[in-house]
């Protein structure tokens, strides 16, 4: 219980990111066709228009892997105090957000890109806390 108390900020931040990334990944898995269709339309005027399924698969893998690592990381953080697995998941979530930002900028969806900054700030704060 002492490890949970001493790492509560990190654990809550990880829970937020887990919900964000696992929900997004699960949505892509359960509605792959709908996501491909939506994103293909979104990127129809960008240089990425012919690579949507591949890039969506890359983001899907990153999101699921990041969420899983952060989930396991909470367990390790709570039981042993070891932060490396959670840190790796948080770094992957930040990289995923950078990839999404590049896509939003190329699609000229500046409002969408701006909303990613909030998630990125939270992920970077997590990287900071977990790398101390």
Beta strands, then each sheet from edge to edge (+ up, - down):
end
